Amino acid sequence: MTGGYSDTNEVILYSTDWCGYCKKARKLFNDNDIKFQEFDIEKSFDAKKRYDKVGGSGIPLIFVNGARVNGFNESKILKLLH
């Protein structure tokens, strides 16, 4: 099912494997055919560096078209995608 979200959205997810809310974010994006870049901050030094550079202090940390979403907030994420 497609949510009618534009392919021009830039979605970035900073995550870890074990994070339940990260899994929810992945599922939301995949279920709605939303393309996203994922950076696992525990598996990649570069991902951790990027996370630190944007002042990351919790996961998931999501950016939708440059807007920051701390944690998993489905309604806020979907609103930013329109």
N, C-alpha and C positions, 0 to 999 in steps of 0.2 A: 504494500500500500504506500502510495506516495502522498506526502502532506502538501505538495505543491510548493515546496521550498526551492528557492532559486539555487542554481548551481554556482552562482557567484558569491554565495556566503563563504566567509572564511571562518572556519571553526577549528579551534585548537584546544586539545584536552591534555592537561598534565595529570598523570595518574600513576598508580602502582597496580600490580597484579591482584593483590589481596583486598583492595578497597571495594567494598560493596556499592558505594555510591558511584564509583568510577564505572562499575559494571552496569549500573542503571543508566548512566550517561551514554555508554557505548550502545546499549540496547535501544535507547531513545533515538540516537542518530541512525543506527542500522535499520530499525523498524520504519523510519521515515525517509529512508534513502538520502540522508544528509551526509555529505562528504565531510570528513574531518581528519585532521592530523593529530596523531597521538604521540605523546612523549612520556615514556616511562622513566620517572625520575630516579628509580632505584637501579635500573638496568643500563642506563646510558649517562655517561659523564656529561656529554653535550646537553642532554635533556635537563639534567640537574642544573647545569650552568645557566641555561635559558630560564628555567624556573626561578632560580635565585635572582637573576637580572630583573625579572618583572616583580620581584618582592613576594614570591610565593610563600605562603605560611600554612597551607593546608591542602588537602586533596579531596575531591577533584578541584582543580582550578581550570576554569573554562573561559575562553575568549571567543565571543561571537562578533565578528566584524569590528574587532577592537574593543568591544565592551566586556568588562570583566565580570565574571560570575564566580563567586566564592562558594564552593560546595555545589550540591546538585539541587537546582531549583528549576523544575521542569517548566513551570508556567513562564518564568522569566526568560529561560532559554528559548522557548517557542516564540515568545513575543519578539525577541531580538532577531529572530530568523525571518520575520515578515517585513 
